[in-house]
Amino acid sequence: MSDFLTVCKEISERLSTLPYDNGDSSDIGNEIGIVLGVYFSEGSFGWEKDDFISGLNHGIDLKKYQDEFDKDKNNL
């Protein structure tokens, strides 16, 4: 993605200025998807979407493993 920093900034701005106070994870996904949809090229949308989902899953796993590591470390 050639506009990486621009995309990050736009996602941050969009999420920090939501027009509603309550929502769930699907609302966050919708807002991120609206921004990413502008930048994903038509021919590569499939793999870029898959890459994004893989990265999201990886980040969630890292956080889960970090929490488990911290818990184990505190029990020593």
N, CA, C and O atoms as CSV, one atom per row, in Angstrom:
chain,resi,resn,atom,element,x,y,z
A,1,MET,N,N,0.865,-1.177,0.000
A,1,MET,CA,C,0.000,0.000,0.000
A,1,MET,C,C,0.903,1.230,0.000
A,1,MET,O,O,1.633,1.470,0.962
A,2,SER,N,N,0.854,1.985,-1.050
A,2,SER,CA,C,1.765,3.118,-1.208
A,2,SER,C,C,1.384,4.318,-0.337
A,2,SER,O,O,2.235,5.157,-0.042
A,3,ASP,N,N,0.140,4.409,0.070
A,3,ASP,CA,C,-0.319,5.537,0.881
A,3,ASP,C,C,-0.484,5.135,2.346
A,3,ASP,O,O,-1.431,5.566,3.004
A,4,PHE,N,N,0.426,4.317,2.856
A,4,PHE,CA,C,0.298,3.722,4.187
A,4,PHE,C,C,0.045,4.759,5.280
A,4,PHE,O,O,-0.918,4.631,6.036
A,5,LEU,N,N,0.891,5.779,5.373
A,5,LEU,CA,C,0.731,6.777,6.441
A,5,LEU,C,C,-0.549,7.582,6.280
A,5,LEU,O,O,-1.186,7.934,7.273
A,6,THR,N,N,-0.928,7.872,5.065
A,6,THR,CA,C,-2.186,8.586,4.816
A,6,THR,C,C,-3.366,7.749,5.282
A,6,THR,O,O,-4.287,8.269,5.913
A,7,VAL,N,N,-3.345,6.454,4.975
A,7,VAL,CA,C,-4.431,5.559,5.378
A,7,VAL,C,C,-4.509,5.483,6.901
A,7,VAL,O,O,-5.599,5.553,7.468
A,8,CYS,N,N,-3.369,5.342,7.563
A,8,CYS,CA,C,-3.357,5.288,9.036
A,8,CYS,C,C,-3.958,6.549,9.632
A,8,CYS,O,O,-4.760,6.480,10.564
A,9,LYS,N,N,-3.574,7.693,9.100
A,9,LYS,CA,C,-4.088,8.974,9.595
A,9,LYS,C,C,-5.597,9.072,9.372
A,9,LYS,O,O,-6.330,9.497,10.266
A,10,GLU,N,N,-6.061,8.684,8.193
A,10,GLU,CA,C,-7.491,8.766,7.896
A,10,GLU,C,C,-8.305,7.817,8.787
A,10,GLU,O,O,-9.395,8.175,9.232
A,11,ILE,N,N,-7.791,6.631,9.045
A,11,ILE,CA,C,-8.488,5.699,9.941
A,11,ILE,C,C,-8.564,6.298,11.336
A,11,ILE,O,O,-9.621,6.278,11.967
A,12,SER,N,N,-7.451,6.827,11.815
A,12,SER,CA,C,-7.422,7.436,13.143
A,12,SER,C,C,-8.409,8.593,13.253
A,12,SER,O,O,-9.158,8.687,14.225
A,13,GLU,N,N,-8.405,9.466,12.262
A,13,GLU,CA,C,-9.317,10.620,12.267
A,13,GLU,C,C,-10.769,10.172,12.218
A,13,GLU,O,O,-11.617,10.713,12.928
A,14,ARG,N,N,-11.053,9.182,11.380
A,14,ARG,CA,C,-12.437,8.714,11.242
A,14,ARG,C,C,-12.933,8.099,12.547
A,14,ARG,O,O,-14.058,8.363,12.972
A,15,LEU,N,N,-12.088,7.271,13.191
A,15,LEU,CA,C,-12.503,6.616,14.429
A,15,LEU,C,C,-12.613,7.603,15.585
A,15,LEU,O,O,-13.425,7.406,16.489
A,16,SER,N,N,-11.818,8.649,15.566
A,16,SER,CA,C,-11.864,9.612,16.673
A,16,SER,C,C,-12.973,10.647,16.518
A,16,SER,O,O,-13.209,11.444,17.426
A,17,THR,N,N,-13.650,10.641,15.379
A,17,THR,CA,C,-14.734,11.609,15.167
A,17,THR,C,C,-16.046,10.927,14.793
A,17,THR,O,O,-16.820,11.457,13.996
A,18,LEU,N,N,-16.292,9.760,15.367
A,18,LEU,CA,C,-17.538,9.043,15.056
A,18,LEU,C,C,-18.746,9.873,15.472
A,18,LEU,O,O,-18.712,10.538,16.507
A,19,PRO,N,N,-19.808,9.843,14.681
A,19,PRO,CA,C,-20.993,10.637,15.000
A,19,PRO,C,C,-21.934,9.950,16.003
A,19,PRO,O,O,-23.077,10.377,16.170
A,20,TYR,N,N,-21.464,8.906,16.659
A,20,TYR,CA,C,-22.292,8.204,17.639
A,20,TYR,C,C,-21.413,7.778,18.814
A,20,TYR,O,O,-20.203,7.603,18.667
A,21,ASP,N,N,-22.042,7.613,19.986
A,21,ASP,CA,C,-21.294,7.320,21.210
A,21,ASP,C,C,-21.224,5.837,21.539
A,21,ASP,O,O,-20.323,5.419,22.266
A,22,ASN,N,N,-22.136,5.039,21.034
A,22,ASN,CA,C,-22.178,3.614,21.357
A,22,ASN,C,C,-22.122,2.794,20.078
A,22,ASN,O,O,-22.680,3.174,19.048
A,23,GLY,N,N,-21.435,1.661,20.170
A,23,GLY,CA,C,-21.322,0.778,19.016
A,23,GLY,C,C,-20.650,-0.513,19.437
A,23,GLY,O,O,-20.493,-0.786,20.627
A,24,ASP,N,N,-20.258,-1.300,18.459
A,24,ASP,CA,C,-19.565,-2.547,18.751
A,24,ASP,C,C,-18.429,-2.726,17.750
A,24,ASP,O,O,-18.152,-1.839,16.943
A,25,SER,N,N,-17.782,-3.874,17.812
A,25,SER,CA,C,-16.617,-4.093,16.957
A,25,SER,C,C,-16.970,-4.048,15.467
A,25,SER,O,O,-16.123,-3.700,14.644
A,26,SER,N,N,-18.204,-4.395,15.114
A,26,SER,CA,C,-18.570,-4.321,13.695
A,26,SER,C,C,-18.623,-2.867,13.219
A,26,SER,O,O,-18.348,-2.589,12.052
A,27,ASP,N,N,-18.970,-1.952,14.099
A,27,ASP,CA,C,-18.970,-0.535,13.731
A,27,ASP,C,C,-17.542,-0.051,13.470
A,27,ASP,O,O,-17.297,0.711,12.536
A,28,ILE,N,N,-16.611,-0.500,14.301
A,28,ILE,CA,C,-15.208,-0.144,14.086
A,28,ILE,C,C,-14.741,-0.707,12.741
A,28,ILE,O,O,-14.081,-0.014,11.967
A,29,GLY,N,N,-15.090,-1.966,12.471
A,29,GLY,CA,C,-14.729,-2.584,11.201
A,29,GLY,C,C,-15.325,-1.856,10.012
A,29,GLY,O,O,-14.667,-1.693,8.984
A,30,ASN,N,N,-16.569,-1.416,10.147
A,30,ASN,CA,C,-17.212,-0.674,9.063
A,30,ASN,C,C,-16.451,0.609,8.748
A,30,ASN,O,O,-16.197,0.923,7.585
A,31,GLU,N,N,-16.094,1.339,9.791
A,31,GLU,CA,C,-15.397,2.615,9.590
A,31,GLU,C,C,-14.020,2.402,8.966
A,31,GLU,O,O,-13.619,3.148,8.072
A,32,ILE,N,N,-13.303,1.397,9.431
A,32,ILE,CA,C,-11.991,1.089,8.847
A,32,ILE,C,C,-12.171,0.651,7.394
A,32,ILE,O,O,-11.405,1.057,6.521
A,33,GLY,N,N,-13.179,-0.173,7.139
A,33,GLY,CA,C,-13.439,-0.645,5.783
A,33,GLY,C,C,-13.761,0.476,4.811
A,33,GLY,O,O,-13.369,0.423,3.645
A,34,ILE,N,N,-14.474,1.491,5.284
A,34,ILE,CA,C,-14.801,2.637,4.418
A,34,ILE,C,C,-13.524,3.331,3.962
A,34,ILE,O,O,-13.391,3.691,2.792
A,35,VAL,N,N,-12.585,3.517,4.886
A,35,VAL,CA,C,-11.315,4.155,4.525
A,35,VAL,C,C,-10.501,3.244,3.612
A,35,VAL,O,O,-10.024,3.686,2.567
A,36,LEU,N,N,-10.336,1.977,3.994
A,36,LEU,CA,C,-9.515,1.070,3.194
A,36,LEU,C,C,-10.086,0.858,1.800
A,36,LEU,O,O,-9.334,0.695,0.838
A,37,GLY,N,N,-11.397,0.860,1.685
A,37,GLY,CA,C,-12.030,0.650,0.388
A,37,GLY,C,C,-11.626,1.681,-0.642
A,37,GLY,O,O,-11.634,1.400,-1.841
A,38,VAL,N,N,-11.274,2.862,-0.193
A,38,VAL,CA,C,-10.828,3.911,-1.109
A,38,VAL,C,C,-9.451,3.578,-1.682
A,38,VAL,O,O,-9.153,3.912,-2.829
A,39,TYR,N,N,-8.625,2.928,-0.890
A,39,TYR,CA,C,-7.232,2.706,-1.269
A,39,TYR,C,C,-6.948,1.340,-1.866
A,39,TYR,O,O,-5.945,1.176,-2.560
A,40,PHE,N,N,-7.792,0.366,-1.618
A,40,PHE,CA,C,-7.573,-0.947,-2.219
A,40,PHE,C,C,-7.836,-0.833,-3.708
A,40,PHE,O,O,-8.894,-0.362,-4.125
A,41,SER,N,N,-6.882,-1.260,-4.499
A,41,SER,CA,C,-7.077,-1.198,-5.941
A,41,SER,C,C,-8.034,-2.305,-6.367
A,41,SER,O,O,-8.091,-3.364,-5.741
A,42,GLU,N,N,-8.768,-2.056,-7.414
A,42,GLU,CA,C,-9.830,-2.974,-7.840
A,42,GLU,C,C,-9.319,-4.379,-8.116
A,42,GLU,O,O,-9.969,-5.348,-7.723
A,43,GLY,N,N,-8.185,-4.520,-8.774
A,43,GLY,CA,C,-7.672,-5.836,-9.112
A,43,GLY,C,C,-7.047,-6.585,-7.945
A,43,GLY,O,O,-6.905,-7.806,-8.002
A,44,SER,N,N,-6.675,-5.876,-6.892
A,44,SER,CA,C,-5.981,-6.533,-5.783
A,44,SER,C,C,-6.811,-6.549,-4.508
A,44,SER,O,O,-6.297,-6.899,-3.445
A,45,PHE,N,N,-8.078,-6.180,-4.591
A,45,PHE,CA,C,-8.896,-6.069,-3.383
A,45,PHE,C,C,-8.935,-7.357,-2.590
A,45,PHE,O,O,-8.901,-7.321,-1.360
A,46,GLY,N,N,-9.005,-8.487,-3.258
A,46,GLY,CA,C,-9.107,-9.767,-2.558
A,46,GLY,C,C,-7.926,-10.031,-1.654
A,46,GLY,O,O,-8.098,-10.331,-0.472
A,47,TRP,N,N,-6.721,-9.919,-2.201
A,47,TRP,CA,C,-5.565,-10.234,-1.362
A,47,TRP,C,C,-5.290,-9.140,-0.354
A,47,TRP,O,O,-4.814,-9.443,0.740
A,48,GLU,N,N,-5.566,-7.877,-0.665
A,48,GLU,CA,C,-5.359,-6.814,0.322
A,48,GLU,C,C,-6.320,-6.985,1.493
A,48,GLU,O,O,-5.942,-6.776,2.646
A,49,LYS,N,N,-7.545,-7.359,1.202
A,49,LYS,CA,C,-8.520,-7.613,2.264
A,49,LYS,C,C,-8.065,-8.798,3.110
A,49,LYS,O,O,-8.133,-8.743,4.338
A,50,ASP,N,N,-7.609,-9.856,2.473
A,50,ASP,CA,C,-7.113,-11.030,3.206
A,50,ASP,C,C,-5.905,-10.668,4.065
A,50,ASP,O,O,-5.786,-11.135,5.197
A,51,ASP,N,N,-5.003,-9.833,3.527
A,51,ASP,CA,C,-3.837,-9.390,4.300
A,51,ASP,C,C,-4.272,-8.604,5.528
A,51,ASP,O,O,-3.720,-8.787,6.613
A,52,PHE,N,N,-5.261,-7.726,5.362
A,52,PHE,CA,C,-5.745,-6.936,6.488
A,52,PHE,C,C,-6.335,-7.845,7.565
A,52,PHE,O,O,-6.051,-7.679,8.751
A,53,ILE,N,N,-7.147,-8.792,7.148
A,53,ILE,CA,C,-7.779,-9.711,8.107
A,53,ILE,C,C,-6.719,-10.560,8.800
A,53,ILE,O,O,-6.820,-10.816,10.000
A,54,SER,N,N,-5.708,-10.998,8.060
A,54,SER,CA,C,-4.610,-11.762,8.671
A,54,SER,C,C,-3.877,-10.924,9.706
A,54,SER,O,O,-3.552,-11.412,10.789
A,55,GLY,N,N,-3.618,-9.683,9.380
A,55,GLY,CA,C,-2.949,-8.785,10.318
A,55,GLY,C,C,-3.788,-8.536,11.562
A,55,GLY,O,O,-3.258,-8.490,12.673
A,56,LEU,N,N,-5.081,-8.377,11.384
A,56,LEU,CA,C,-5.987,-8.185,12.516
A,56,LEU,C,C,-5.976,-9.413,13.417
A,56,LEU,O,O,-5.857,-9.292,14.636
A,57,ASN,N,N,-6.099,-10.581,12.827
A,57,ASN,CA,C,-6.056,-11.825,13.608
A,57,ASN,C,C,-4.716,-11.987,14.327
A,57,ASN,O,O,-4.674,-12.419,15.478
A,58,HIS,N,N,-3.642,-11.644,13.655
A,58,HIS,CA,C,-2.316,-11.753,14.257
A,58,HIS,C,C,-2.194,-10.814,15.465
A,58,HIS,O,O,-1.669,-11.209,16.506
A,59,GLY,N,N,-2.670,-9.592,15.331
A,59,GLY,CA,C,-2.624,-8.644,16.438
A,59,GLY,C,C,-3.437,-9.120,17.638
A,59,GLY,O,O,-3.006,-8.973,18.782
A,60,ILE,N,N,-4.592,-9.680,17.383
A,60,ILE,CA,C,-5.430,-10.214,18.470
A,60,ILE,C,C,-4.713,-11.363,19.156
A,60,ILE,O,O,-4.707,-11.443,20.384
A,61,ASP,N,N,-4.106,-12.259,18.376
A,61,ASP,CA,C,-3.354,-13.375,18.956
A,61,ASP,C,C,-2.174,-12.881,19.781
A,61,ASP,O,O,-1.926,-13.390,20.875
A,62,LEU,N,N,-1.440,-11.889,19.265
A,62,LEU,CA,C,-0.306,-11.355,20.016
A,62,LEU,C,C,-0.752,-10.803,21.366
A,62,LEU,O,O,-0.093,-11.026,22.382
A,63,LYS,N,N,-1.858,-10.092,21.374
A,63,LYS,CA,C,-2.366,-9.526,22.625
A,63,LYS,C,C,-2.767,-10.639,23.584
A,63,LYS,O,O,-2.485,-10.556,24.780
A,64,LYS,N,N,-3.417,-11.668,23.078
A,64,LYS,CA,C,-3.840,-12.794,23.922
A,64,LYS,C,C,-2.622,-13.473,24.536
A,64,LYS,O,O,-2.601,-13.758,25.733
A,65,TYR,N,N,-1.606,-13.731,23.712
A,65,TYR,CA,C,-0.403,-14.395,24.211
A,65,TYR,C,C,0.357,-13.502,25.180
A,65,TYR,O,O,0.934,-13.990,26.152
A,66,GLN,N,N,0.363,-12.192,24.923
A,66,GLN,CA,C,1.032,-11.271,25.839
A,66,GLN,C,C,0.331,-11.266,27.187
A,66,GLN,O,O,0.992,-11.252,28.226
A,67,ASP,N,N,-1.002,-11.277,27.188
A,67,ASP,CA,C,-1.761,-11.323,28.446
A,67,ASP,C,C,-1.456,-12.609,29.218
A,67,ASP,O,O,-1.293,-12.580,30.438
A,68,GLU,N,N,-1.380,-13.737,28.507
A,68,GLU,CA,C,-1.067,-15.009,29.159
A,68,GLU,C,C,0.355,-14.999,29.720
A,68,GLU,O,O,0.593,-15.489,30.824
A,69,PHE,N,N,1.292,-14.443,28.964
A,69,PHE,CA,C,2.669,-14.346,29.415
A,69,PHE,C,C,2.758,-13.484,30.669
A,69,PHE,O,O,3.423,-13.859,31.635
A,70,ASP,N,N,2.086,-12.324,30.660
A,70,ASP,CA,C,2.101,-11.437,31.814
A,70,ASP,C,C,1.502,-12.113,33.044
A,70,ASP,O,O,2.006,-11.957,34.156
A,71,LYS,N,N,0.422,-12.866,32.834
A,71,LYS,CA,C,-0.215,-13.567,33.949
A,71,LYS,C,C,0.730,-14.611,34.527
A,71,LYS,O,O,0.873,-14.713,35.745
A,72,ASP,N,N,1.368,-15.378,33.669
A,72,ASP,CA,C,2.324,-16.396,34.120
A,72,ASP,C,C,3.512,-15.754,34.832
A,72,ASP,O,O,3.981,-16.262,35.851
A,73,LYS,N,N,3.990,-14.648,34.297
A,73,LYS,CA,C,5.150,-13.956,34.874
A,73,LYS,C,C,4.810,-13.452,36.284
A,73,LYS,O,O,5.657,-13.494,37.176
A,74,ASN,N,N,3.578,-12.979,36.484
A,74,ASN,CA,C,3.165,-12.462,37.770
A,74,ASN,C,C,2.969,-13.575,38.800
A,74,ASN,O,O,2.971,-13.311,40.002
A,75,ASN,N,N,2.801,-14.803,38.346
A,75,ASN,CA,C,2.605,-15.927,39.250
A,75,ASN,C,C,3.912,-16.569,39.689
A,75,ASN,O,O,3.898,-17.526,40.463
A,76,LEU,N,N,5.046,-16.057,39.207
A,76,LEU,CA,C,6.347,-16.628,39.588
A,76,LEU,C,C,6.737,-16.210,40.988
A,76,LEU,O,O,7.800,-16.596,41.474
